[in-house]
């Protein structure tokens, strides 16, 4: 009797990719070729190598993704070890991205993970365009907003303001807070982007300075006093760095003194880190659950083996187990993922002439406009000091101020006349310059 064939390492994956189903995506073509293409060609970037990022790297590697990269700016701390399972005591002080990549590759054969130990802002925007999908394992609203803006910047619209599918950069975003978590699918131009639903994130708690300075009532008040008030008193002109262990230790020591003075218990080093860095409590099991949901959605997007989540899943394990999927609606006027207003210009049009054109454009009717481009102020109407600093740009061709890029997005803030009522407003503008190589007729259709 012949020996039985050894079980396939991709047995469970094959059940999804090698046979048809009733809930598959419209482009799903089951077969061995799909599985092999997924392993050979799909490129996924994991942003963040903390509690959720470690789980994502492991899950993605076990789900058939062989070409992964991970980016994280942090080094491993002792406090990470209780939930970030890829790290060991001897790894303390080492870059998270490098250690996480090394550990997963040691345990899962055939996978290649490239680590990047740097800030997400340090990478050129073209770096992010090399990936098919971006998976987010972040604990920061600011970092999510940045990656969202980068992914949406690749999105292009046709002359009828329909998003072009080949320019969409899908994202899968996960987040956890204690026993709660979420997983969401973001397809720019189709689903709401991060900015469309920014209201989902509650504002951070702020303490009145008078309370911190005069009547502290709990440990957090003592910590924030040391952080926001005492630091500036002692280190005049020196910026506080929350990632510097010496700075954090100083705040902790001062907070302990403050707490002893007012008879307040509970100041610990870990609490100091949590208050100063706004660290959200993390639980390993919640990270695992959310990572599994995110990985499944990543697999769905890459293969079409099932319809994707539509479009926001919440998990609550505080009392029992509760999951819910909510379909949020895209903001058609979103300044990040929306189409904006298409404007066609000659390369000789100056910034001053461009501002005048905004007042004549039927979709804008904007006067007294201030113009920004990629975070840079091209011209500001106010305050007077900024107006004076940017006034010289008015006579410069906009094409030169936009670094001679044939088409790009800028933002205008000014007074808008709508139905006879005047109000302040911010508008996204898609500027296309005529007669430049690489700009198609479709790019310029429907311009002003």
Protein Blocks (a to p, Z undefined) as FASTA:
>chain_A
ZZdddddfklmmmmmmmpccfkbcfklccdjklmmmmmmmmccddehjbfklmmmmmmmm
mnopabdcdddfbdcdfklmmmmmmbcfklgoiafklmmmmmmmmmmghiacddddddfk
lpcfklmmmpfbdcdddfbfklmmmmmmmmmmmpccdfkopacfklpccddddddehjbc
cdddddehkaccfklmmmmpccdddddfklmmmmccbfklmmmmmmmmmmmmmmgoiacd
fklmklmmmmmmmmmmmmmmnopghiafklmmmmmnopacddfklmmmmmmmmmmmmmmm
mnopaccddfbdcddfkgocadddddddddfkbcklmnbjaddddfklcfklmmmmmmmp
mklopghiacdeehiafbdfbdfklmmmmmmmmmpcfklmnoopabdcddddddddeehi
acddddddddddehiahiafklmgoiZZ
